[in-house]
């Protein structure tokens, strides 16, 4: 039997039908994207905190010494053990990888940045140089952790 309040025997308005269809489509799209994103292998970045300080003033040629020190962080224990060839960090000066120097106040055996918070390494850097510090992890991934200009 037809509802006496409805005219022409229509079941629902066209606007309501379109709204329900759009709602169903949006729900289905959200479900598909959630499934697709949960199964992807998106790599998580790693976190280590470093400080970069100028510790020796520039000489007449404009060259000084900076220190890079591991201050810890969520993933600092994953840094490569800082030994020759497996540095826990790499420092690039104006795009070129810098080599370490032995600073007179430090023992040569302690001059590397490894997984231990407090480990430190020294580099010779020109004044005004663009310095980039890259952390090197045991799984062979590398992440930029600091960039700046040396005063």
C-alpha positions as CSV (number, residue, x, y, z in Angstrom):
1,X,0.0,0.0,0.0
2,X,1.3,3.4,-0.9
3,X,2.1,6.0,1.8
4,X,-0.6,8.7,1.5
5,X,1.9,11.5,2.2
6,X,4.1,10.6,-0.8
7,X,3.0,11.6,-4.3
8,X,3.6,9.6,-7.4
9,X,4.7,6.6,-5.4
10,X,8.4,7.8,-5.2
11,X,10.5,6.0,-2.5
12,X,13.0,8.8,-1.7
13,X,14.3,12.1,-3.1
14,X,17.0,12.1,-5.7
15,X,19.1,14.4,-3.5
16,X,19.1,11.8,-0.7
17,X,20.1,9.1,-3.1
18,X,23.1,11.1,-4.4
19,X,24.2,11.9,-0.8
20,X,24.1,8.2,0.2
21,X,26.0,7.2,-3.0
22,X,28.7,9.8,-2.3
23,X,29.0,8.7,1.3
24,X,29.4,5.0,0.3
25,X,32.0,6.0,-2.3
26,X,34.0,8.1,0.2
27,X,33.9,5.3,2.8
28,X,35.1,2.7,0.3
29,X,38.0,5.0,-0.9
30,X,39.1,5.5,2.7
31,X,39.1,1.8,3.4
32,X,41.1,1.0,0.2
33,X,43.7,3.7,0.9
34,X,44.1,2.6,4.6
35,X,44.8,-0.9,3.5
36,X,47.2,0.2,0.8
37,X,49.2,2.5,3.0
38,X,49.4,0.1,5.9
39,X,51.1,-2.5,3.7
40,X,53.7,-0.2,2.2
41,X,57.3,-0.3,3.4
42,X,57.7,3.4,4.1
43,X,61.1,3.8,5.7
44,X,61.2,5.7,9.0
45,X,63.9,8.3,9.5
46,X,66.3,8.0,12.4
47,X,67.1,10.5,15.1
48,X,70.5,11.4,16.6
49,X,71.4,14.8,18.1
50,X,74.8,16.4,17.4
51,X,76.4,19.6,18.3
52,X,78.8,21.5,16.0
53,X,81.0,24.0,17.7
54,X,84.0,26.1,16.6
55,X,86.7,25.2,19.1
56,X,89.8,26.8,17.5
57,X,89.8,30.2,15.8
58,X,90.7,30.6,12.2
59,X,94.4,31.0,11.4
60,X,95.7,33.6,9.0
61,X,94.5,31.4,6.1
62,X,90.9,31.4,7.4
63,X,91.0,27.8,8.6
64,X,89.8,26.7,12.0
65,X,88.7,23.5,13.8
66,X,85.2,22.5,14.6
67,X,84.0,19.7,16.9
68,X,81.0,17.4,16.2
69,X,79.7,15.6,19.3
70,X,77.1,12.9,19.7
71,X,74.5,14.2,22.2
72,X,72.4,11.0,22.1
73,X,69.0,10.6,20.6
74,X,66.4,7.9,20.0
75,X,68.7,6.1,17.5
76,X,72.2,7.1,18.5
77,X,73.0,3.5,19.6
78,X,72.5,2.5,15.9
79,X,75.4,4.7,14.7
80,X,78.3,2.8,13.2
81,X,81.2,2.4,15.6
82,X,83.4,5.3,14.7
83,X,86.7,3.7,13.5
84,X,88.6,4.5,10.4
85,X,86.5,3.4,7.4
86,X,83.3,3.1,9.4
87,X,82.6,6.6,10.7
88,X,79.5,7.1,12.8
89,X,79.3,10.5,11.0
90,X,80.6,12.1,7.9
91,X,81.2,15.8,7.6
92,X,81.0,17.6,4.2
93,X,82.6,21.0,3.8
94,X,81.2,22.9,0.7
95,X,80.1,19.5,-0.6
96,X,83.4,17.7,-0.2
97,X,83.9,15.1,2.5
98,X,86.2,16.4,5.2
99,X,88.8,14.2,7.0
100,X,89.3,14.3,10.7
101,X,92.1,16.1,12.5
102,X,93.6,15.3,15.9
103,X,92.9,18.2,18.2
104,X,95.7,18.8,20.8
105,X,93.3,18.6,23.8
106,X,92.0,15.2,22.8
107,X,93.5,11.7,22.7
108,X,93.7,10.3,19.1
109,X,91.8,7.2,20.2
110,X,88.9,9.2,21.5
111,X,88.5,11.3,18.4
112,X,85.5,9.8,16.7
113,X,81.8,9.9,16.8
114,X,80.2,6.6,17.5
115,X,77.1,5.3,19.2
116,X,78.2,6.4,22.6
117,X,76.7,9.8,23.7
118,X,79.5,12.2,24.3
119,X,81.8,10.8,21.6
120,X,83.5,13.6,19.6
121,X,85.3,14.2,16.4
122,X,87.3,17.2,15.1
123,X,87.5,18.7,11.5
124,X,89.4,21.5,9.9
125,X,87.0,23.9,8.3
126,X,87.4,27.3,6.5
127,X,85.5,30.3,7.9
128,X,82.2,30.8,6.1
129,X,82.2,27.2,4.8
130,X,78.9,25.4,4.4
131,X,79.1,22.3,6.7
132,X,76.8,19.3,6.5
133,X,76.8,16.5,9.1
134,X,75.5,13.1,8.0
135,X,74.8,10.2,10.5
136,X,75.8,6.7,9.3
137,X,73.9,3.8,10.8
138,X,74.6,0.1,11.1
139,X,72.0,-0.8,8.5
140,X,74.1,1.3,5.9
141,X,71.5,4.1,5.8
142,X,72.7,7.7,6.1
143,X,70.7,10.8,7.2
144,X,71.6,14.5,7.3
145,X,71.5,15.6,10.9
146,X,72.9,19.1,10.8
147,X,73.7,21.8,8.2
148,X,75.0,25.3,8.6
149,X,77.7,27.9,8.0
150,X,80.8,28.1,10.1
151,X,81.4,31.7,11.4
